[in-house]
Amino acid sequence: MVDCWVKLRCLGSMGIFSFLIAFVGGERALGDERRTETEREIAKQRYSLLSPTPDEQLRDLATDRPDKTESAYTLDAGHFMHETDIVNYTINQDGGIREESLFFLAPNLKVGLTNDTDLQVIYQPYRYKRDRVVATRETHREVGGGDLVVRLKTNVWGNDGGDTAGAVMPYVVLPVGDRAPGGNEGVEGGLILPFAASITEEWGLGLMTQFDILRGAEQGVYYAQWVNSASVSRSLFGPVSGYAEIFIATSHQQDPVITADSGLTWMVGANTQLDAGINIGVTEEADDLNPFVGVSQRF
């Protein structure tokens, strides 16, 4: 009986000892992984626009499209990228007026300035707008270019490792487009705050809050708009992923604009992504339907 008790105590001690070894080993491995991520991020800080990040050190491709929730990750230093709406169509019917707009090949051009900051320029070179009175079929058409949007995104944390990431992105809208198809008559701007989290290896979460200063219908009058969105994405099969999103914009000038959005992305290699999606208006202030197809490429 004494021998059995001694053996049990020995086995228990060995079990506790093994657990402590495993725990310490796990903590050490986690610490080593975190140190590796930190060392990698510090090493990448030396790259810039004139000293590009080597291809073997590039982050996985992270785009601001196709959902409305902006990415918290930036383009690697010294590299270029375009995220382009190949075709973007919007339709809305309200008060007996059917409004349609269409634009082609509208790019978001990016350049990586540092490891954590990129510069973005967005422009719609061709936009077509048609308004039709449903009862009389009277039609009015407008064609022209859009305004110029300049954005500067800086990642605050998580660019090169970790389960979460956050960024700040101020932007300004310059009224260079034609007034007729929807261009602005004054400068606008705002601040975008994106957040990203890895829920699991297959599921990802994107959150965004945005503060806009917009020009009102009355000349010289500006007002504030608050935008919030949440996007959940999932790897479906192979290089194909899908997302679902809710988007809400509120201001004192109009009732809330709410859309329910979804789409697919397809990775074609490490530097090219194709996408397609549709945004569906939930409230009367939102456009009824907005289908689109796009492509993103990194160089």
Disulfide bonds with the S-S distance in Angstrom:
none
